């Protein structure tokens, strides 16, 4: 196995703290290990951040959850969005986050001595996918082949290929044109992100509530979201089909968001699911769309699991 494609089946769960950095906030969760090797959340903290204060925000939220672990030295895993620096210790560029090229160096200088920081930053998408396989309530428990598509501020993607994390190949969502010609979105990522969805909604009530009451613009917005995500699945279709052949079974396509209850809403699911299922099945895969609140701890669990691995990817 290369550092870029770790064998996840060989990884042992460990107690510690996983940190998930998003475009606007930082979440940290302290975990212990359950009887079947699953990670169980003990305490979670979350804070909004400004780009210039990212190091301080990370350390503040880690301190908030540190007391849940009776360990002399606490392992910490850190997942971030964006393209990493060559040494994988900083953020070179991110669409929704200021560059932080010396992030790990600055954390090491400011962190207390009882924190065991990672050698490299992990991808937020890899962490979100892996976390769903290791956290107790994960949506991919028992799966070893999956594609994650996670709309939020942008669209995160990650592959789990027969137990290995692999990089996304081909054009990314921000490099693809939107499905709706002449619409407000300039690329597929904006069209398929929840930030773009909510930014474009001017109704007085939440979009999902308006859709449930039959508001035509709200329902049309959800259908546009679904078509954009289905277009991205189609872009990954050849690899999904290859994975299905290699694994001998339909791989999972998990569509979930940090906003854990969004796809659980019956109207959202009712409008989005048929469009996504048609695309997913066309490529020999099966759709996993949350019908109950998605775990808020999955990305942190994945960050902790990847924390001792030197090959984080953007």
C-alpha positions in Angstrom: 0.0 0.0 0.0 1.3 3.5 -0.8 0.8 6.4 1.7 -1.8 7.8 -0.8 -4.0 4.7 -0.6 -3.9 3.4 3.0 -5.4 0.0 3.7 -8.3 1.0 6.0 -9.1 -2.5 7.1 -5.7 -2.7 8.8 -6.2 0.5 10.8 -6.9 0.1 14.5 -9.3 2.6 16.1 -7.9 4.7 18.9 -9.3 7.2 21.4 -8.5 10.8 20.7 -9.8 14.0 19.2 -10.8 14.6 15.6 -11.0 18.1 14.2 -13.0 19.0 11.1 -12.3 22.5 9.6 -15.0 23.9 7.4 -15.4 27.1 5.5 -17.0 28.9 8.4 -16.5 26.8 11.5 -14.4 24.2 13.3 -15.9 21.1 15.0 -13.9 18.9 17.4 -15.1 15.6 18.9 -13.5 13.5 21.6 -13.9 9.7 21.0 -13.4 6.5 22.8 -13.5 3.0 21.2 -16.4 0.7 21.5 -16.4 -3.1 21.8 -16.5 -3.7 18.0 -13.8 -1.1 17.2 -16.3 1.6 16.5 -15.6 5.2 17.5 -18.1 6.6 20.0 -18.4 10.4 20.5 -17.9 11.6 24.1 -18.0 15.4 23.7 -18.3 17.8 20.8 -17.5 21.5 20.5 -18.0 23.8 17.5 -17.0 27.4 16.9 -17.1 29.8 14.0 -13.8 31.1 12.8 -12.3 34.0 10.9 -9.5 33.1 8.6 -6.8 35.0 10.5 -7.7 33.3 13.8 -7.9 29.7 12.5 -5.1 28.4 14.7 -6.6 29.9 17.9 -10.1 28.6 17.0 -8.8 25.1 16.5 -7.0 25.1 19.8 -10.0 26.6 21.6 -12.4 24.0 20.5 -9.9 21.2 21.2 -9.5 22.5 24.7 -13.2 22.4 25.1 -13.4 18.7 24.5 -10.1 17.6 25.9 -11.4 16.9 29.4 -13.5 14.0 28.1 -10.4 11.9 27.7 -8.3 10.7 30.6 -5.1 10.4 28.6 -1.7 11.9 29.3 -1.1 12.4 25.6 -4.1 12.9 23.3 -3.9 12.0 19.6 -5.4 14.7 17.3 -6.4 14.3 13.7 -7.1 17.4 11.5 -9.1 17.5 8.3 -9.3 20.6 6.2 -10.7 21.6 2.8 -8.7 22.9 -0.1 -5.4 22.1 -1.9 -2.6 21.3 0.5 1.0 22.6 0.4 3.6 20.2 -1.0 4.5 19.0 2.4 0.8 18.5 3.3 1.2 20.7 6.4 -0.7 23.7 5.2 -3.6 24.9 3.1 -2.4 26.5 -0.1 -5.8 27.3 -1.6 -9.4 26.8 -0.7 -12.6 28.2 -2.2 -14.2 29.0 1.1 -11.2 29.4 3.4 -8.2 31.7 3.6 -4.8 30.1 2.8 -3.0 28.8 5.8 0.3 27.5 4.3 2.0 26.9 7.8 -1.1 25.7 9.6 0.5 22.6 11.3 3.7 24.5 12.1 1.8 27.3 13.8 -0.4 24.7 15.7 2.7 22.9 16.9 4.2 26.2 18.2 1.0 27.2 20.1 -0.4 23.8 21.2 0.0 22.5 24.8 2.4 19.6 25.3 -0.3 17.0 25.9 -1.6 17.1 22.3 -0.1 14.7 19.8 -0.7 16.6 16.5 -0.7 14.8 13.1 2.2 14.8 10.7 0.0 15.9 7.8 -3.4 17.4 7.1 -6.1 15.1 6.0 -8.7 15.8 3.3 -12.1 16.8 4.6 -13.7 14.7 2.0 -11.6 11.6 2.8 -12.4 12.1 6.5 -16.1 12.5 5.9 -16.2 9.2 3.9 -13.9 7.2 6.2 -15.8 8.5 9.3 -19.0 7.0 8.0 -17.3 3.6 8.2 -15.8 3.9 11.7 -18.2 6.0 13.8 -20.8 4.0 15.7 -23.8 5.4 13.8 -22.1 5.7 10.5 -24.0 5.4 7.3 -21.4 3.2 5.7 -20.7 0.7 8.5 -19.7 -2.6 6.9 -19.0 -1.0 3.5 -15.7 -1.2 1.7 -16.6 0.4 -1.6 -18.3 3.8 -1.9 -18.4 7.2 -3.5 -19.2 10.2 -1.2 -20.8 13.3 -2.6 -21.3 15.9 0.1 -22.9 19.2 -0.8 -22.2 22.0 1.6 -20.3 25.3 1.0 -19.0 23.5 -2.1 -19.2 19.8 -3.0 -16.8 17.4 -1.4 -16.0 14.0 -3.1 -14.1 11.0 -2.0 -13.6 7.3 -3.1 -13.4 4.2 -0.9 -12.2 1.5 -3.3 -12.3 -1.9 -1.7 -11.0 -0.6 1.6 -8.6 2.0 0.2 -9.1 5.7 -0.1 -8.3 6.8 -3.6 -8.1 10.3 -5.2 -10.9 11.7 -7.3 -9.9 11.6 -11.0 -11.2 13.8 -13.8 -12.6 17.3 -13.6 -13.8 18.5 -10.3 -17.3 20.0 -9.7 -16.0 23.6 -9.9 -14.4 22.8 -13.4 -17.7 21.6 -14.9 -20.5 23.8 -16.4 -23.8 24.0 -14.6 -26.7 21.8 -15.8 -29.0 24.7 -16.2 -27.9 27.0 -19.0 -28.4 30.7 -18.3 -28.9 30.1 -14.6 -27.4 32.0 -11.7 -24.7 29.4 -11.0 -21.4 29.8 -12.8 -20.3 26.1 -12.4 -21.6 22.7 -11.3 -20.3 23.1 -7.7 -22.2 26.3 -7.1 -25.3 24.8 -8.7 -25.0 21.6 -6.5 -24.0 23.2 -3.2 -26.3 23.8 -0.3 -24.8 27.3 0.1 -25.8 28.1 -3.5 -29.2 26.6 -2.9 -30.0 28.6 0.2 -28.3 31.8 -1.1 -30.7 31.7 -4.1 -33.8 31.2 -2.0 -35.6 34.4 -1.1 -38.7 33.0 0.6 -39.6 33.9 4.1 -39.8 30.3 5.4 -37.1 27.6 5.2 -36.9 26.2 1.7 -37.8 22.7 2.7 -40.9 23.9 4.5 -41.9 25.9 1.5 -41.4 22.9 -0.8 -43.5 20.8 1.6 -46.4 23.3 1.2 -46.1 23.0 -2.6 -44.2 26.3 -3.3 -43.3 25.8 -7.0 -40.0 27.8 -6.8 -38.8 25.8 -3.8 -39.6 22.5 -5.4 -37.9 23.6 -8.6 -34.8 24.6 -6.6 -34.6 21.2 -5.0 -34.9 19.5 -8.4 -32.1 21.7 -9.8 -29.9 20.6 -6.9 -30.7 16.9 -7.6 -30.0 17.3 -11.3 -26.6 18.9 -10.5 -25.6 16.1 -8.1 -26.8 13.5 -10.6 -24.7 15.2 -13.3 -21.6 14.8 -11.0 -22.5 11.1 -10.4 -22.6 10.7 -14.2 -19.2 12.2 -14.4 -17.9 9.5 -12.0 -20.0 6.9 -13.7 -17.2 5.0 -15.6 -15.3 4.6 -12.3 -18.4 3.5 -10.5 -19.0 0.8 -13.1 -15.4 -0.3 -12.9 -15.6 -0.5 -9.1 -18.8 -2.5 -9.3 -17.1 -5.0 -11.7 -14.0 -5.3 -9.5 -15.9 -5.6 -6.2 -18.5 -7.9 -7.6 -21.3 -5.9 -6.0 -22.9 -2.5 -6.4 -20.8 0.1 -4.6 -22.6 2.7 -2.4 -23.0 6.3 -3.4 -23.6 8.2 -0.3 -25.1 11.7 -0.7 -25.0 13.5 2.6 -24.4 17.0 4.0 -22.9 18.5 7.1 -26.5 19.8 7.6 -27.4 16.4 8.9 -31.2 16.5 8.7 -31.6 18.2 5.3 -31.9 15.1 3.1 -34.0 13.4 5.9 -36.8 15.9 5.3 -39.5 13.8 3.5 -40.2 16.5 0.8 -36.5 17.0 0.1 -35.9 13.2 -0.1 -39.0 12.7 -2.2 -37.9 15.2 -4.8 -34.2 14.5 -4.8 -34.1 10.7 -4.4 -35.8 9.7 -7.8 -33.4 11.9 -9.8 -30.3 10.6 -8.0 -31.4 7.0 -8.0 -31.8 7.0 -11.8 -28.2 8.2 -12.2 -26.7 5.9 -9.6 -28.4 2.8 -10.9 -27.3 3.6 -14.4 -23.7 3.0 -13.3 -24.3 -0.2 -11.4 -24.3 1.4 -8.0 -26.8 2.0 -5.2 -27.9 5.2 -3.5 -27.5 5.8 0.2 -29.5 8.9 1.2 -30.0 9.5 4.9 -33.5 8.8 6.2 -32.5 9.7 9.7 -30.2 12.5 11.0 -26.7 12.0 9.6 -24.0 11.6 12.2 -22.5 15.0 13.1 -19.4 13.2 14.2 -18.4 11.3 11.1 -15.9 13.8 9.7 -14.2 14.2 13.0 -14.0 10.4 13.4 -12.4 10.2 10.0 -9.9 13.0 10.8 -8.8 11.1 13.9 -8.5 7.8 12.1 -6.3 9.5 9.4 -4.4 11.5 11.9 -1.3 9.3 12.1 -1.2 8.8 8.3 1.3 10.9 6.4 -0.6 11.0 3.1 -3.5 13.5 3.4 -4.9 14.6 0.1 -6.7 17.7 -1.1 
